């Protein structure tokens, strides 16, 4: 009975927090917790009167180990695809590494319990808690990244900043073209509303690049028919933080004050929005679509970066998560057995 009220509380927290600022990272855990506790809470109530609801609760419980198996195999398969198409860099191997861990850690936990008894049990419990937290945190991040990326932002931007993603032999890549095209669609929509924002293609020159990204991006934008007066290239940045900071400096110098729209890839939307918030920049973010095979590794990389950037919050969240996991497990088993 107590699970549904918890879900309602988390739902209220989500709505309040999202209204305050849709860029807040805690919106993701609030949303996922509201959905999870709400669904299980409703099923737990119905299970007292309906055998179908009780069976569904058992199916949900039994589906967890199966989902771990499917998730692990899927990540390994994706990792192999990434190695074939993108090369052997660590970033491209993340889905493979995580997939192996997903399948191996449960086996390691069982071996620890069987071989070392009570000490092994506590080590296995710590592994289980860390794995469960990482899983729920990642799901929260991925779900809210999708939700945030599909929000309709109603403000009127003074500028549209398009983040660079690297050039190949000085030319725009497919990934970067996706960002540019997304920015051009936003620009077209603003023109239709009577607003004329400036486009800021943002990106410096890498060690292996013959020219700055901003320059190549500006060239692409001009080729699409945008007047040169509406283009303000930023050519110094080498990171997302610098994309934002240098673009804001450029806009201030051009007397283009006001809120801005940041354009990046869909997997990078939430982290960019969170970074802009921490930098006190009045900005929202939209994302361009990414090739499907690239998404798992990209989301994992973004998630790891967020955990590192928010270490204190992560530690606090682990403790809170442990309490919630115990509550939901007890509630589910009580309802299923009852």
Secondary structure, DSSP 8 states (H G I E B T S, - for coil): -HHHHHHHHHHHHHHHHHHH-TT-THHHHHHHHHHHHHHHHHHHHHHTT-HHHHHHHHHHHHHHHHHHHHHHHHHHHHHHHHHHHH-S-TGGGHHHHHHHHHHHHHHHHHHHHHHHHHHHHHHHHHHHHHHHHHHHHHHHHHHHHHHHHT----S--SEEEEE---EETTEE-HHHHHHHHHHHHHHHHHHHTT---EEEEE----TT-SS-HHHHHHHHHHHTT--GGGB--B----SHHHHHHHHHHHHHHTT--S-EEEEEEGGGHHHHHHHHHHTT--EEEEEE---HHHHHHHHHHHHHHHHHHTHHHHHHHHHHHHHHHHHHHHHHHHHHH-
